[in-house]
Amino acid sequence: MGQEMADPDEVRQESDRFSLRSSLLVPAPAERAYAVFTGALADWWVREYTWSGPEALAAIGIEPRAGGMLYEIGPYGFRNDWGRVLTWDPPRRLVFTWQIGPDRVPVPDPARASEVEVLFHADGPERTRVDVEHRYFDRHGTAAEGYREALTAGWHELLCRYLATVARTSA
């Protein structure tokens, strides 16, 4: 499982009170960029960002369909669903709920969860601009702004690892 990071300057971010937007160019066609983002989560997701932790995490993934779950499987087969796919449109668009609260407790009610939209824009035959917007932090209540600030660093690290994984697997 690779956990390399790309140059941090390759991921650009901007935010407002309840939204975080990140953008990066990856060295792969949109189909490959989408496939790595959705099908190789275990290769780039920071294992320390899971409930199971780096030693006990058995699997992390996305069920590839609208209505599918974002999940992790921990010790003894324990499964924790932490999001639901709202839009599955390869290789252009992915939207999912973020059902993890600011206190790292699961948020079972999707109406109280934030949302992530990922867009894949071809930028030539072998490059794709990936835009990630994590929005509706206000749904997380009074801790919303602090949570957005914390996830700014979190998404930056995740996307640097994603970029490194795409680069490594496209070479």
Backbone torsions as a table, in degrees:
resi	resn	phi	psi	omega
1	MET	NA	116.5	-179.2
2	GLY	-79.4	140.7	176.7
3	GLN	-133.8	32.4	178.0
4	GLU	-71.4	160.9	176.6
5	MET	-122.3	143.1	174.1
6	ALA	-79.7	173.0	175.8
7	ASP	-58.5	124.1	-177.7
8	PRO	-58.1	-25.2	179.7
9	ASP	-71.5	-10.6	-178.6
10	GLU	-80.9	-9.9	176.8
11	VAL	-110.4	117.9	179.7
12	ARG	-101.0	141.4	-179.0
13	GLN	-135.9	149.3	170.5
14	GLU	-147.4	155.2	-177.3
15	SER	-147.1	162.3	166.1
16	ASP	-128.1	-166.1	-171.3
17	ARG	-57.0	-43.6	-173.9
18	PHE	-123.9	21.9	-177.4
19	SER	-149.1	144.7	176.0
20	LEU	-127.9	129.3	178.3
21	ARG	-120.0	131.5	178.4
22	SER	-126.1	148.0	-179.7
23	SER	-143.3	141.6	178.3
24	LEU	-154.2	156.7	174.0
25	LEU	-104.9	129.5	178.1
26	VAL	-114.0	145.9	-176.1
27	PRO	-85.0	64.3	-179.5
28	ALA	-162.3	154.7	172.8
29	PRO	-63.3	161.2	-177.2
30	ALA	-56.3	-37.8	-179.7
31	GLU	-59.8	-43.9	-179.5
32	ARG	-71.1	-41.8	178.6
33	ALA	-59.2	-43.3	178.9
34	TYR	-65.7	-43.8	-178.2
35	ALA	-62.4	-41.5	179.1
36	VAL	-68.7	-42.2	-179.2
37	PHE	-60.9	-43.8	-172.4
38	THR	-94.9	-30.9	-172.9
39	GLY	-105.9	-7.8	-178.1
40	ALA	-126.5	35.5	-178.7
41	LEU	-53.5	-38.9	-179.1
42	ALA	-63.4	-21.8	-179.1
43	ASP	-83.1	-19.3	-176.4
44	TRP	-129.8	-17.9	-179.6
45	TRP	-69.1	139.5	-179.8
46	VAL	-72.7	115.2	-175.4
47	ARG	-60.8	-28.7	177.8
48	GLU	-69.4	-15.0	179.2
49	TYR	-88.1	11.3	179.7
50	THR	-104.6	161.7	176.0
51	TRP	-69.4	-33.7	-177.0
52	SER	-72.8	-29.4	-176.6
53	GLY	84.7	166.6	-172.9
54	PRO	-64.0	-30.4	-176.5
55	GLU	-82.3	-30.6	-172.7
56	ALA	-104.8	-9.9	-178.4
57	LEU	-64.7	123.1	178.3
58	ALA	-95.2	-36.9	-178.4
59	ALA	-161.5	153.4	172.9
60	ILE	-144.2	137.9	-176.5
61	GLY	-169.1	-178.4	178.9
62	ILE	-128.9	126.6	173.2
63	GLU	-72.6	121.9	-167.7
64	PRO	-79.3	68.2	177.5
65	ARG	-171.1	155.7	172.5
66	ALA	-59.8	133.5	-175.7
67	GLY	91.5	-12.2	178.1
68	GLY	-69.1	162.5	-177.1
69	MET	-104.2	150.6	165.1
70	LEU	-95.9	130.2	-168.6
71	TYR	-146.9	164.4	167.1
72	GLU	-134.6	149.3	175.6
73	ILE	-118.9	124.5	-176.3
74	GLY	-108.2	-152.7	-176.6
75	PRO	-62.5	144.4	177.0
76	TYR	59.8	25.5	177.4
77	GLY	79.2	7.7	179.1
78	PHE	-60.8	127.3	-178.4
79	ARG	-112.8	136.0	176.7
80	ASN	-128.7	115.1	176.1
81	ASP	-85.5	128.9	-175.8
82	TRP	-123.4	10.4	175.8
83	GLY	-175.5	166.9	178.5
84	ARG	-132.8	135.3	178.0
85	VAL	-71.4	122.0	176.7
86	LEU	-95.1	-38.2	179.5
87	THR	-134.8	126.4	176.6
88	TRP	-124.1	103.1	-174.4
89	ASP	-138.1	70.8	-178.2
90	PRO	-68.7	143.1	-1.8
91	PRO	-101.2	32.1	-172.9
92	ARG	-104.1	-42.1	-166.1
93	ARG	-151.0	140.1	174.2
94	LEU	-136.8	132.0	175.3
95	VAL	-132.0	134.1	178.0
96	PHE	-146.3	155.9	175.1
97	THR	-79.1	152.7	177.3
98	TRP	-115.5	93.2	-172.5
99	GLN	-99.0	49.6	175.7
100	ILE	-124.5	122.1	-178.4
101	GLY	-79.7	168.6	179.1
102	PRO	-58.0	-26.0	178.8
103	ASP	-92.3	12.4	-179.5
104	ARG	66.6	18.2	177.0
105	VAL	-93.0	139.9	177.7
106	PRO	-58.2	144.9	178.1
107	VAL	-112.6	94.8	-175.0
108	PRO	-65.9	-28.2	-177.4
109	ASP	-87.6	110.4	-178.5
110	PRO	-61.5	-22.3	177.9
111	ALA	-69.8	-15.7	178.4
112	ARG	-107.0	12.4	-178.7
113	ALA	-105.9	151.3	172.2
114	SER	-79.1	-178.4	-172.9
115	GLU	-140.0	145.3	178.4
116	VAL	-121.3	129.8	174.3
117	GLU	-118.1	131.4	178.7
118	VAL	-121.7	123.6	179.4
119	LEU	-114.0	139.0	-179.2
120	PHE	-118.2	112.3	-176.9
121	HIS	-113.0	117.7	176.3
122	ALA	-58.6	135.0	177.8
123	ASP	-129.6	63.1	-172.7
124	GLY	98.6	177.8	-174.8
125	PRO	-72.0	-22.9	-174.9
126	GLU	-127.0	21.2	179.0
127	ARG	-141.4	145.9	179.1
128	THR	-137.5	133.6	170.8
129	ARG	-88.4	127.1	179.4
130	VAL	-110.8	121.5	177.7
131	ASP	-111.8	125.8	-179.5
132	VAL	-119.0	123.6	174.5
133	GLU	-118.9	119.3	173.1
134	HIS	-102.7	113.6	-169.6
135	ARG	-129.5	173.0	179.3
136	TYR	65.4	37.0	175.6
137	PHE	-60.1	-25.0	179.5
138	ASP	-58.8	-23.1	178.0
139	ARG	-66.4	-15.9	-179.8
140	HIS	-87.3	5.9	173.8
141	GLY	82.3	-150.0	-171.1
142	THR	-65.3	-20.7	-179.9
143	ALA	-89.9	8.4	-171.5
144	ALA	-56.1	-50.0	-176.0
145	GLU	-66.2	-42.2	176.9
146	GLY	-63.8	-37.0	178.7
147	TYR	-66.0	-42.9	177.2
148	ARG	-61.3	-42.0	178.2
149	GLU	-61.5	-44.4	179.7
150	ALA	-64.1	-40.5	-178.3
151	LEU	-76.5	-13.8	173.9
152	THR	-60.4	-49.4	177.3
153	ALA	-66.9	-39.5	-179.8
154	GLY	-61.8	-48.4	179.2
155	TRP	-65.6	-35.1	178.9
156	HIS	-60.5	-46.8	178.6
157	GLU	-65.0	-44.6	179.2
158	LEU	-57.9	-46.3	-175.8
159	LEU	-72.2	-31.0	173.0
160	CYS	-64.0	-39.7	178.2
161	ARG	-69.8	-38.3	176.3
162	TYR	-60.9	-47.7	179.4
163	LEU	-59.0	-44.4	179.0
164	ALA	-63.2	-37.5	179.2
165	THR	-67.6	-44.8	177.7
166	VAL	-59.9	-46.9	-178.8
167	ALA	-60.9	-43.6	-179.0
168	ARG	-65.5	-40.9	-176.1
169	THR	-83.8	-13.4	179.2
170	SER	-93.4	-14.4	-176.5
171	ALA	-71.6	NA	NA
